[in-house]
Amino acid sequence: MATDDGKPPERGARDAVAGDCLVNRGTHADPVLFTVACGDAKADYRVRFSATRQEKCPAGFDEYTERGSRLGDITLCLTPVHH
């Protein structure tokens, strides 16, 4: 599926899987994450794995939790992308 400008629709963090990269369009305190190509200079984080069942990432990982959709909460364990 493509949008009116011919680009594929944006995917939010909820749709991310291990290996995807994310850009933060919000702030550090209130992140708004979207998937981007890992080679994109805007990529901030790489998803290493989902900790949704454990609800917590191990030490050394950045953690992102998105709450309250009909699908429940998600927790992603992230590492910074170094360009």
C-alpha distance (Angstrom), angle and dihedral (degrees) to the residues before:
residue distance angle dihedral
M1 . . .
A2 3.81 . .
T3 3.79 133.1 .
D4 3.81 123.6 -122.9
D5 3.81 90.4 -85.9
G6 3.82 91.6 54.8
K7 3.81 94.9 -108.8
P8 3.79 121.8 122.1
P9 3.82 113.5 -102.6
E10 3.79 116.3 -92.1
R11 3.77 117.7 -98.4
G12 3.76 119.1 -144.0
A13 3.79 126.9 -143.0
R14 3.81 89.8 -91.4
D15 3.82 88.3 68.7
A16 3.83 95.0 46.2
V17 3.78 121.9 114.1
A18 3.80 132.8 -168.4
G19 3.80 109.8 -62.4
D20 3.82 95.5 27.4
C21 3.79 119.6 120.6
L22 3.78 126.1 -135.9
V23 3.80 136.7 -153.5
N24 3.81 120.3 -151.4
R25 3.80 111.2 -135.2
G26 3.79 92.2 173.1
T27 3.78 129.0 54.3
H28 3.79 132.5 -74.4
A29 3.82 89.4 -103.9
D30 3.83 94.2 43.7
P31 3.82 107.9 25.6
V32 3.79 123.7 -167.9
L33 3.80 106.1 -166.8
F34 3.80 129.8 -164.1
T35 3.81 130.0 176.0
V36 3.80 117.9 -105.7
A37 3.79 134.9 169.7
C38 3.80 110.1 -77.9
G39 3.81 89.6 -127.0
D40 3.81 90.7 57.5
A41 3.81 111.7 111.9
K42 3.83 87.7 -136.0
A43 3.82 93.9 61.6
D44 3.81 109.2 119.6
Y45 3.82 103.7 173.7
R46 3.81 141.7 20.8
V47 3.80 118.6 -143.9
R48 3.81 108.1 -125.2
F49 3.80 98.0 177.9
S50 3.78 145.1 -36.6
A51 3.78 118.3 -95.7
T52 3.78 93.7 -176.1
R53 3.81 93.4 124.8
Q54 3.81 93.9 45.1
E55 3.83 91.9 39.0
K56 3.83 90.6 -147.0
C57 3.80 136.6 70.3
P58 3.80 121.7 -133.5
A59 3.79 119.3 -103.1
G60 3.79 113.5 -76.3
F61 3.81 96.2 40.1
D62 3.79 129.2 99.3
E63 3.78 109.7 -125.2
Y64 3.78 128.7 -144.2
T65 3.81 121.7 -173.5
E66 3.77 124.0 -174.4
R67 3.77 113.7 -165.1
G68 3.73 138.7 -161.4
S69 3.74 116.4 22.5
R70 3.76 126.9 130.4
L71 3.82 86.9 -97.3
G72 3.80 93.1 56.2
D73 3.79 130.2 -121.4
I74 3.80 124.5 -32.8
T75 3.79 128.3 -157.9
L76 3.80 121.2 -164.7
C77 3.81 126.2 -168.4
L78 3.79 110.2 -141.2
T79 3.78 141.1 -173.9
P80 3.80 125.2 -160.2
V81 3.80 118.6 -100.0
H82 3.79 111.3 -124.9
H83 3.79 113.7 -152.6
